[in-house]
Amino acid sequence: MDKDILNKIDKLKKERNAVILSHFYQRPEIQDIADFIGDSLELSRKAAETDADVVVFCGVHFMAETASILSPDKMVLLPNIGAGCPMAEMADYDGLLRLKEQHPDAYVVSYVNTTAEVKTLSDICCTSANAVKVVNTIPKEKEIIFVPDKNLGHYVEKMTGRKMIIWQGYCNTHNKLSKLEVQLTKEKYPEALVLAHPECREDVLDIADGVFSTSGIIKFVKDSNASEFIICTEDGILHQLQKKYPDKKFILPSNKLVCPNMKKTKIEDVLYSLENLRSEVKVPDDIRQKAVIPIRRMLDVK
């Protein structure tokens, strides 16, 4: 890594009173310069708790939006403004509004991987780490609309016993992984445990030894006596796993587990963002005031 760039970033962080947040799926060099690394839930909490004036969010657009919603007094920067989330864009405001009109008494659970506008129509948000807990807080008699990830939705149904109206969105990266690819990898590494993210297809989750969020996968590896793991999620997580547990072996079952949007952010983007305070993500206050309610409800779920 270019030491001159690193030095400039460190200097600008101090001058701007800035903090850098990175998702586990970011490039290794981005993770290495971050003040905090985590999944969506962890980074949502960090964005809300930090006393920094500037939050540089190395992730995708909905994450920066969430930080802006929680911290309207902070400047939230998305270093590469083109880093979006196709799954978040699969759930549209008008479509969800029509669905709500068809089910007026339904409780809307929206994955944090949604736009700020969709969150304004939601009763509570969730992440892959707490989706089961969130749904378990909803009264049994309530009909539930779950937006937008069908794979996470079906997993939550299975774990809670609740039948939900599930939006048919999906993660382009996780949804590509097939059961056959996992089985063939398992044949090659028969002693390895299969750990899968709940955005994977249902048939992949059915053969996994454990289903976890990204932070959950890391915690499981920490506590496990196993030495080999087949990791069914985006390949960026391998950087942290290999750094933390160099004595263990991690295998990706497919070379397709790469999110092109998460990989858009480069270290030069972070430097440019801090130098020029670009590109700011600011949620309009009328939207923010509605969208913050389901997010705060999510953060209150322990």
C-alpha positions as CSV (number, residue, x, y, z in Angstrom):
1,M,0.0,0.0,0.0
2,D,1.2,3.5,-0.8
3,K,2.6,5.0,2.4
4,D,2.1,8.5,1.1
5,I,-1.6,7.9,0.7
6,L,-1.9,6.3,4.1
7,N,-0.1,9.3,5.7
8,K,-2.4,11.7,4.0
9,I,-5.5,9.8,5.1
10,D,-4.3,9.7,8.7
11,K,-3.6,13.5,8.6
12,L,-7.0,14.3,7.1
13,K,-8.8,12.1,9.5
14,K,-7.4,14.2,12.4
15,E,-8.1,17.5,10.6
16,R,-11.7,16.5,9.7
17,N,-12.4,14.7,13.0
18,A,-13.3,11.8,10.7
19,V,-13.9,8.1,11.3
20,I,-13.7,5.4,8.6
21,L,-16.2,2.5,8.7
22,S,-15.7,-0.6,6.5
23,H,-17.9,-3.5,5.8
24,F,-16.4,-7.0,5.8
25,Y,-16.9,-7.2,2.1
26,Q,-14.7,-4.3,1.2
27,R,-11.2,-4.7,-0.3
28,P,-8.5,-5.8,2.2
29,E,-6.7,-2.5,2.0
30,I,-9.9,-0.7,2.8
31,Q,-10.5,-2.9,5.8
32,D,-6.9,-2.3,7.0
33,I,-7.3,1.5,7.2
34,A,-10.8,1.4,8.8
35,D,-11.4,2.5,12.4
36,F,-14.2,0.0,12.6
37,I,-15.0,-3.1,10.6
38,G,-18.3,-4.9,10.8
39,D,-21.5,-6.1,9.3
40,S,-24.5,-3.8,8.7
41,L,-25.8,-4.0,12.3
42,E,-22.4,-3.3,13.9
43,L,-21.7,-0.4,11.6
44,S,-25.2,1.1,12.1
45,R,-24.5,1.1,15.8
46,K,-21.0,2.6,15.3
47,A,-22.3,5.3,13.1
48,A,-24.9,6.3,15.7
49,E,-22.4,6.2,18.6
50,T,-19.4,7.9,17.1
51,D,-18.6,11.5,18.1
52,A,-16.8,12.2,14.8
53,D,-17.9,15.0,12.7
54,V,-17.4,13.1,9.4
55,V,-18.2,9.5,8.8
56,V,-16.5,7.9,5.8
57,F,-18.6,4.9,5.0
58,C,-16.8,2.3,2.9
59,G,-19.8,0.1,1.9
60,V,-22.7,0.7,-0.4
61,H,-25.3,3.4,-0.7
62,F,-28.0,2.1,1.7
63,M,-25.4,1.9,4.5
64,A,-24.4,5.5,4.1
65,E,-28.1,6.4,4.0
66,T,-28.6,4.6,7.3
67,A,-25.7,6.4,8.9
68,S,-27.2,9.7,7.7
69,I,-30.6,8.8,9.1
70,L,-29.1,8.0,12.5
71,S,-26.7,10.9,12.6
72,P,-28.2,13.9,10.7
73,D,-25.7,16.2,12.4
74,K,-22.8,14.4,10.9
75,M,-21.4,14.6,7.4
76,V,-21.6,11.1,5.9
77,L,-19.4,10.4,2.9
78,L,-19.6,7.4,0.5
79,P,-16.2,7.4,-1.2
80,N,-17.5,5.8,-4.4
81,I,-21.0,7.2,-5.0
82,G,-21.6,4.4,-7.6
83,A,-21.5,1.7,-5.0
84,G,-25.1,0.6,-4.9
85,C,-27.0,-2.5,-3.8
86,P,-29.1,-4.2,-6.5
87,M,-31.1,-6.0,-3.9
88,A,-32.0,-2.8,-2.1
89,E,-33.1,-1.4,-5.5
90,M,-35.4,-4.4,-6.1
91,A,-37.8,-3.1,-3.4
92,D,-39.5,0.1,-4.6
93,Y,-41.6,2.5,-2.7
94,D,-44.7,2.3,-5.0
95,G,-44.6,-1.5,-5.1
96,L,-44.5,-1.7,-1.3
97,L,-47.2,0.9,-0.9
98,R,-49.5,-1.2,-3.1
99,L,-48.7,-4.3,-1.1
100,K,-49.5,-2.5,2.1
101,E,-52.8,-1.4,0.7
102,Q,-53.6,-5.1,0.0
103,H,-52.6,-6.0,3.5
104,P,-53.5,-2.9,5.6
105,D,-53.0,-4.6,9.0
106,A,-49.6,-6.2,8.1
107,Y,-46.5,-5.3,10.0
108,V,-43.7,-4.4,7.6
109,V,-40.2,-5.8,8.4
110,S,-37.6,-4.3,6.0
111,Y,-34.1,-5.6,5.8
112,V,-31.7,-2.7,6.3
113,N,-30.6,-3.4,2.7
114,T,-33.4,-1.1,1.5
115,T,-33.6,2.6,0.4
116,A,-34.5,5.3,2.9
117,E,-37.9,5.7,1.1
118,V,-38.8,2.0,1.6
119,K,-37.8,2.4,5.3
120,T,-40.5,5.1,5.7
121,L,-43.1,2.5,4.9
122,S,-41.6,0.0,7.4
123,D,-42.5,-0.8,11.0
124,I,-39.1,-2.2,11.9
125,C,-35.8,-2.9,10.2
126,C,-33.6,-5.9,10.6
127,T,-30.2,-7.2,9.5
128,S,-29.2,-10.8,8.8
129,A,-27.7,-10.8,12.4
130,N,-31.0,-10.0,14.1
131,A,-33.8,-10.8,11.7
132,V,-35.0,-13.8,13.7
133,K,-35.0,-11.8,16.9
134,V,-36.9,-8.9,15.2
135,V,-39.6,-11.2,13.8
136,N,-40.0,-12.9,17.2
137,T,-40.9,-9.5,18.8
138,I,-43.9,-9.2,16.5
139,P,-47.3,-10.3,18.0
140,K,-48.3,-13.7,16.7
141,E,-51.6,-12.5,15.4
142,K,-49.9,-9.9,13.1
143,E,-49.5,-10.6,9.4
144,I,-45.9,-9.8,8.3
145,I,-44.6,-8.4,5.1
146,F,-40.8,-9.1,4.7
147,V,-38.9,-6.9,2.3
148,P,-36.8,-7.5,0.1
149,D,-34.7,-10.7,0.4
150,K,-36.6,-13.9,-0.3
151,N,-33.8,-16.1,0.9
152,L,-33.4,-14.4,4.3
153,G,-37.2,-14.2,4.5
154,H,-37.6,-18.0,4.0
155,Y,-34.8,-18.6,6.5
156,V,-36.6,-16.4,9.1
157,E,-39.9,-18.3,8.4
158,K,-38.1,-21.6,9.1
159,M,-36.5,-20.3,12.3
160,T,-39.6,-18.6,13.7
161,G,-42.4,-20.7,12.4
162,R,-44.1,-17.5,11.1
163,K,-45.6,-17.5,7.7
164,M,-44.8,-14.1,6.0
165,I,-45.6,-12.3,2.8
166,I,-42.1,-12.3,1.2
167,W,-40.9,-9.8,-1.4
168,Q,-39.1,-11.7,-4.2
169,G,-35.7,-9.8,-4.1
170,Y,-32.3,-11.4,-3.6
171,C,-28.6,-10.6,-3.4
172,N,-27.1,-11.1,-6.8
173,T,-23.9,-12.4,-5.3
174,H,-25.2,-14.9,-2.7
175,N,-28.0,-16.1,-4.9
176,K,-25.4,-17.3,-7.5
177,L,-24.0,-20.0,-5.2
178,S,-25.5,-23.4,-5.9
179,K,-26.0,-26.4,-3.7
180,L,-23.9,-28.5,-6.1
181,E,-20.9,-26.1,-5.7
182,V,-21.1,-26.5,-2.0
183,Q,-21.4,-30.3,-2.2
184,L,-18.4,-30.6,-4.5
185,T,-16.3,-28.5,-2.2
186,K,-17.4,-30.6,0.8
187,E,-16.3,-33.7,-1.1
188,K,-12.9,-32.2,-1.5
189,Y,-12.7,-31.0,2.1
190,P,-14.8,-33.6,4.0
191,E,-13.7,-32.4,7.5
192,A,-14.6,-28.7,6.8
193,L,-17.7,-27.1,8.4
194,V,-20.0,-25.3,6.0
195,L,-20.9,-21.8,7.2
196,A,-23.5,-19.9,5.2
197,H,-24.9,-16.4,5.1
198,P,-28.8,-16.4,5.1
199,E,-28.8,-14.5,1.8
200,C,-27.8,-17.8,0.2
201,R,-30.4,-20.0,-1.5
202,E,-32.6,-22.2,0.7
203,D,-31.1,-25.4,-0.6
204,V,-27.6,-24.1,0.3
205,L,-28.7,-23.2,3.8
206,D,-30.3,-26.7,4.3
207,I,-26.8,-28.3,3.9
208,A,-24.9,-25.8,6.0
209,D,-23.5,-26.7,9.4
210,G,-24.4,-23.1,10.5
211,V,-26.2,-20.1,9.2
212,F,-24.8,-16.7,10.3
213,S,-24.4,-13.1,9.5
214,T,-20.8,-12.1,8.5
215,S,-20.0,-11.2,12.1
216,G,-21.7,-14.4,13.2
217,I,-19.4,-16.4,10.9
218,I,-16.3,-14.8,12.5
219,K,-17.6,-15.5,16.0
220,F,-18.4,-19.1,15.2
221,V,-14.9,-19.7,13.8
222,K,-13.4,-18.1,16.9
223,D,-15.3,-20.5,19.2
224,S,-15.0,-23.6,17.1
225,N,-12.5,-26.4,17.5
226,A,-12.7,-27.2,13.8
227,S,-9.7,-26.3,11.6
228,E,-11.3,-26.1,8.1
229,F,-14.3,-24.0,7.0
230,I,-16.2,-23.7,3.8
231,I,-17.3,-20.0,3.8
232,C,-20.6,-19.4,1.8
233,T,-20.6,-15.6,1.7
234,E,-18.8,-12.7,-0.1
235,D,-15.1,-13.2,-0.4
236,G,-14.1,-10.0,1.5
237,I,-14.7,-11.8,4.8
238,L,-11.7,-14.0,4.2
239,H,-9.3,-11.1,4.9
240,Q,-10.5,-10.8,8.5
241,L,-10.8,-14.6,9.0
242,Q,-7.2,-15.2,7.8
243,K,-5.8,-12.3,9.9
244,K,-7.6,-13.4,13.0
245,Y,-7.1,-17.2,12.7
246,P,-4.0,-17.8,10.5
247,D,-3.9,-21.4,11.8
248,K,-7.2,-22.3,10.3
249,K,-8.2,-23.0,6.6
250,F,-10.9,-21.1,4.8
251,I,-12.3,-22.3,1.5
252,L,-14.7,-20.5,-0.9
253,P,-17.0,-22.9,-2.7
254,S,-17.3,-20.6,-5.8
255,N,-15.3,-17.9,-7.5
256,K,-18.6,-16.1,-8.0
257,L,-18.8,-14.9,-4.4
258,V,-17.6,-11.3,-5.2
259,C,-19.9,-8.3,-4.9
260,P,-18.8,-5.8,-7.6
261,N,-20.4,-2.9,-5.7
262,M,-18.6,-3.6,-2.5
263,K,-15.4,-3.8,-4.4
264,K,-15.9,-0.5,-6.2
265,T,-14.3,1.5,-3.3
266,K,-10.5,2.0,-3.7
267,I,-8.1,3.6,-1.3
268,E,-7.7,6.5,-3.7
269,D,-11.5,7.1,-3.3
270,V,-11.1,7.3,0.4
271,L,-8.3,9.9,0.1
272,Y,-10.3,12.0,-2.4
273,S,-13.4,11.8,-0.3
274,L,-11.5,13.1,2.8
275,E,-9.7,15.8,0.8
276,N,-12.8,17.2,-0.9
277,L,-15.5,16.0,1.5
278,R,-17.1,14.2,-1.4
279,S,-19.5,12.4,-2.0
280,E,-21.9,13.3,0.8
281,V,-25.0,11.2,1.4
282,K,-27.7,13.3,3.0
283,V,-31.2,12.0,3.6
284,P,-33.9,14.8,3.4
285,D,-35.3,15.5,6.8
286,D,-38.9,14.7,5.9
287,I,-37.8,11.2,4.8
288,R,-35.3,10.9,7.7
289,Q,-37.8,11.5,10.4
290,K,-40.0,8.6,9.2
291,A,-37.1,6.2,8.3
292,V,-35.4,6.6,11.6
293,I,-38.3,5.1,13.5
294,P,-37.9,1.5,12.2
295,I,-34.1,1.7,12.4
296,R,-34.2,2.7,16.1
297,R,-36.7,0.0,16.8
298,M,-34.2,-2.5,15.2
299,L,-31.4,-1.1,17.3
300,D,-33.5,-1.5,20.5
301,V,-33.8,-5.3,19.8
302,K,-31.3,-7.0,22.0
